Amino acid sequence: MNWNWQTIISLIIVALAATGLLWSKFRRRKFNFHRDTHCGCAPPDQSSTHQSIVFHARKGERPQVIIKKK
């Protein structure tokens, strides 16, 4: 097999990228109070009362934004 310098450099780049991806996959995450404890989020019983926002617009008409409570 004929290896030139461009092939070697490209294989090194691919190996470094794969190593970086694997390292980020298996390393331990830092503790984040908001993410790990869900502090500030709505309780599970209130999370089902969501609102939905509907954008309604047609060509030549005035756009409307409708907020619906579920």
N, C-alpha and C positions, 0 to 999 in steps of 0.2 A: 504494500500500500504506500502511496506517495503522499507524505505529510509535508505540507508547506507551512509557513508561519501563520497564515490566515486561518487555516484549519485548527491549529493548536490554540490560537487566541480565542477563536469562537467556541471551542470545547471548554476552555477555562471559564469563559463568561457563562456558558450554560451550567457548568458545574457550580459556580458561585451562586447563580440564581436559584438552583435547586437546593443548595445548602441553606441559603437564606430562607426559602419557603419552608423547608423542613424544620429549621430552627424556630421560626415563628409559630409553627404548628404545635411543637412539643414543649416550648418554654413555658414556665409558670407565669401567669398574668399577675400584675400588681393589683392589690386590693383597691377597689373603687367603691366607696360607701354607697353612692347613689345606684350604681349598677348591681351590686351584690346584695343590697338589702331592700331595694325597691322603695326607698324612702321618698315620700312626696307623691307617690302614685295613688290613684284612687283605690279604695278597698274593692275586693272582688264583687261584692253585691252591688256597688254603684257603677262598676265598669260596664254593665249591660245597658245603661241609660246613655247611649251615644247620640250625638247629633250628626246629621249628614248634611253636606252642603251640595246643592245642585246648581250648576251654571247652565243657564238656558239662553242661547243666543242664536239668532237667525240673521241672514244677510238682509240688511236694510232695516232691521228692527233694533230696538233698544235692548241691550243685554240685561238679564235678570239674574240675581243671586238669591236662591231660596234656601233657608235653613230649616230643616225638618228635625223634630225631636222624635226619637223612637221609643 
